[in-house]
Amino acid sequence: MGVWRKKGKTAAIERVEPKNLCGIKRKGTTYALVLFPIIAAFAAICLGRYVISPSIVFNILFSHIIPVEVAWTTIEESVIMRIRLPRIMLAALVGAGLSISGASFQGLLGNPLVSPHILGVSAGAGFGAALGILFSGGPLIIQVSALIFGVFAIFITYLISRIRKATPIFMLVLSGVVVGAFFQALISLLKYVADPEDTLPSIVFWLMGSFTGTSHRDLMIGAPLILIGIVVLLLLRWRINILSLGAEEAKALGINVERIKWAVILMATLITAVSVSLSGIVGWVGLIIPHIGRMLVGNNHRKLLPACVSIGAGYMLLIDTIARTATAAEIPLSILTAVIGAPIFAHLLRRTGGKWE
């Protein structure tokens, strides 16, 4: 509790909080951010159609590090190591990647309503995946096609926005909206020509987002690319602070604005394209999580980006756990992220009055 004391000759009274109170709050927030994704991941391993007790999960996981006495069945070990663990790791990476991408875009563009999908990357990757499903259906073809068209979308966005050897931010955003709408139209065209009995349901379900069927191969393909993007954005987080002040202020401080801007855009684009190629289009994560992070740690990107990694990973793990356990049939991720994310965002808007300080 605080104490009260007189202030100055006017005998005004002010409240003096204990000196270590803020430090305690900061440490509590840090511990919570570290523990949140760990607890969410452990709960996700235990829960599912086949519920496994925490003690067995603990023993199975540690048996690959330290030899322990076998007290579980081969089915339980197979469910954990081959089915749930790759899915959980990919879900955590996708959630962390989309969240840090959203926070980076919002800081770079100075707009709290920006998400990783703003530059048309998700629509382009979605079209590539739908094209792969239409002509092949093989998982590798789908992922490679989605990644190629996601990168192609950002390339088109760059060409449209380029004016006199410069790329103004507002032109970049508007170009992304145009490119996104174009690829959404192409996706609709593919749905129109797809076989309604077989191919069309596959396209629709994939585009709504899911981690169903995630394997170690998927993890080996996507994890390194997403991790590279996350690490680079974390290394650039203090420069994003400077860029958020404005281009002129950043140039005055000796920052190469164009180089840093495109480094952030390329890394966020890489994360988004790889995430879409592996899990489909998952909305709201890159929009909601940065706002929650600001409520906890403030606007400083040196603290905000690591917080978004933690919150995003835990949030996506919770969403995926609900998706595969709530009903008999798995719920697409984009449905849950919208149903849960929209009310959260509405509450944040009411609480902050639409201000972003």
N, C-alpha and C positions, 0 to 999 in steps of 0.2 A: 504494500500500500504506500501511497505517496504521503508527504507531509506538507503542511501549509506554513508560509512565512510571510512577513511583511516586506513590502518592496518600496524603497525610497521614502521620501518625506511625506508623500500623500497617504502612506500607510495602506496602499493597495495590497491586496493579498494574492499571491500566486501559488500554484500547486507545483511542488518539486518532486519529480519521480525519482526513485532510486537509480543511481548511476548505472547499475548493471542490468536494469530491466530490459532496455533495448537489445543489449547483447544476448540476454537469455531468449528473447523472442526470435532473434536472428538464428541462434543455434537451434532452437526448436523447429523453425521453418526448414533449416538445412537438413536436420535429421529426418523430418517428415518427407522431404523431397527425395532423399536417398532411399528411405524404406518403402515408399509408396510403390514403385515398380517392382521391387523385390517381393513384397507381400502379394501384389496382384499376380505376378508370375507364378508364385508357389501355389496360390489358390487355383489358378487356371490349370496347373498340372494335376491337381487333385480332383477337380470337378469335371463332369462330362457324363455321357451316357453310362460309362463304366466308372463309378466313383472309386477312388483309391485313397486309402487312409494316409494322412501326412507322414506317419512314421515309416511306412513302406516307401513312399516317394523319397523321403530323406535318405533312407538306406540305399535305394537303387541309384540315386544320383551320386552319392559318395562312394559307392562300390567301384565306380570308374576312376576314383582318385586313390582311395585307401581300401585295401581288401577287407571285406566284412563277411560275416556268415550269411549265406543265402537263406532268406526267409520269405521269399515271394515266388510267384509263379512266372513262367516265361511269358504268359499273356500280359501280365501287369508290366513287366519290363519292356515288352514290345510296344504296348500302348504309350508308355512314357517316352521311350527313347526314339521310336520311329514315327510316331504319329503326333503326339502333343508337343514334344520339345522343339522340333523344327518349326511348327506352327507358332508356338509362343515366341520364339526368338525372332521370327519374321514379323509377327504382329508388333512386337516391341520396337523393332527397327523402323517399320513403316510409320508407326505413331510418332516416334521421336523425330524421324526425318521430316514428315509433313509439318509437324509443329515448329521445328526450328526454321524450316523454309518459310512458313507463314510469318513468323516473327521477323525474319530477315527482310522479307519483302515489305512488311509494314513499316519497318524502320527505314529502309532504303527509299521507299516512295512517300513516306510521311503520311500514310493513309491507313487508319485502323480497320478499314473494310476490305483490305486486300488479302487474298489467299493465294496459295501456291498454284491454283488453277487459272490465275488471272491472265497469263500470257498465252493461253491456248494449248499448253502442254498436255493437260489431261484429255482434252477433246482429241488432240492429235494421236496420243497413245491409245485412246479408246477406239479410234477408227482403225489403227493398225491392228489391234487385237481382234476387232470384229472382222477385219479382212482375213486375218489368219484363221479364225474359226470358220469363216465361210469357205475358204479354199483348202484348208488342211485339217484343222482341228487338233494337231499335235501341240503339246504344251510348249516345246522349245520354239516352234515356229511362231506361236502366238506371242510369246515373250519377246522374241527378237523383233518381230514386226511392230509390236507396241513401242518398243524402245526406239526403233528407227524413226517411226512417224512422230513420236514425241519430240525427238531432237529436230526433225524436219519442221515441225510446227514452230519451234522457237526460231529457227533459221528464217522462215517466212516472215515471222513477226519482226525480226531484226531488219530484213530488207525493206519492209513497208515503212517502218518507223525511221529509217535513216534519212536525214535531211542535211545536206551540205556538210558531209563528213562529221555529223554529230547525231546523237540519238536523244532527243528530249524525253523526259520521263512521261509526260502526258501523251506523247505520240506512241511511246512503247506500250502503255496501258491500252489506249484505244486500238492499236494494231492487234494486241492480244485478244481483245474482245471480238474483233472482226474475224481473226483466224479461228478462234474458238467456235464462233457461230458457223463458219464455213465447214469445219470438221464435224460439228454436230449435225449439219444437214447431210453430210456424206454418211454418217452413221445411220441416220434415218433412211437413207436410200438403200443401204445394205440390209437393214431390217425389212424393207419393203420387198426386196428380191430374194430374201432368204427363205428356205424351206420352212413353212410354219409348223411342221410336225417334228422337226429334228433340230435344224440349225438355229432358227429364230429363238427358241427358248434358251439355248446355250449362250447366244449373244446377249440376250436380255439379262440373264442371271449373272453372267460374268461382269457386265458393265455396272451392275449394282454393288459389286464388291464382295469378296469372300476369300478366306484363307483355306478353304476346303482343298484337300489333296496336297498341301504343302509338303515338300520332301526335302531331304538334305541337299539334293541337287539344286533346288530352287534357292536354298539358303546360300550355297556356295557361289551361285551366280549373282544374286542380288546383294548379299550382305557386304562384300567388299566395296561395291560402288556406293551404297548408301552411307557406309561408314566414312568413306573418303569425303563425301559431300558434307557430312556432319562435322568432321574434324576441321576441314577448311573453314567452314562458317564459324566455328568456335574460335579459330585462330584470328579471324577477321572481325570479331565482335566489337573490339574497341574502335575500329575504323568505321563500323556501322553507326556507332554513337556520333562520330564526327559528321558522317554523311547525312544523318538525320537533322543536323543543324542547317543544312542547305549547301548547295554547290559552291557558292562564293566563299562561305566561311571555311569549308573544307579545303579549297584551293589556297586560301590565305594561310592555312596551317601546314601547307606543303604536301597535301594528299593528292595523289593522282586519281581524280574522281572517276574518269572513264574506266581506268584499269580495275579499280576496286569495285565499281558498279557492275562491270561485266563478270568479274570473278564471283560476286554474290549471285548474280542472275544465273550463271552457268552451273554453279554448285546446287542451287535450289532447283533448277530445271532438271539436273541429273537425278537428284533425289526423287523428284515428283515423277519423272518418266519411268524410272526403275520401279517405284512403288506401284504405279498404275499397271506396268507390265506384269507384275507378280500377283497383285491382289484386286485389280479392277479400280474403278473410280470410287474413292472414299471421300465424301465431302465433309465440310464443317470442322474437321480436326484442325487444319491449319488456320482457321479463322477464330475458333473459340479458345483454344489452348493459350495462345499468346496473351489474350485478355485476362485469363485466369492467372497466368504467370505475373502479369503486371500488378494485379491485386496483391500478390504475395511478396514480390521482391522489388517492385518498382519498374521504372522505364529504362534503367541502365542496362544496356545489352550485354555487358560483361557478366551480369548476374541473370538477366532475363533468358538468354539463349540456353545456358545449362539447365535452368529451371524448366524451360519448355521441353527439353529432351526428356527429363524425368517425368513431368506431368503427361506429356504426349504418349510416352511408352506405357505408363500405367493405365491411362485412359483407354488406349486402344486394346490393351489386354482385358480390361473390364468389359468393353463393348463386345469383343470377340467371344468371351466366356458367356455372356448373356445370349449372343447370337446362336451358339451351339447347344445351349442347355435350356433355354426358356420354353421351346416348343419341340414337338417331335421332328419337324422339318427345320433345317437351319435357316435363320433369318438373314437376309442380305445385310451387309454392314452399313451401306448407305442409308437404309431405312432407319436403323437404330441411331446412327450419328445425327440424322436430321431430326428424328423424334425427340432425342435427348438434347441435342445441341441447340435447336431453335428456342426452346423455353429458357435455356441457360443464357443464351445471347440476349433474349428479350429482357430477362432479369438484370443483366449487366447494363443494358441500355437505360432501364428505368433507374438503376442505382446511380449511374454516372451522369445521367442527363445528356448522353451523347457526346460528352467531353472526353478528350484524350490528351492528358497533360503529361 
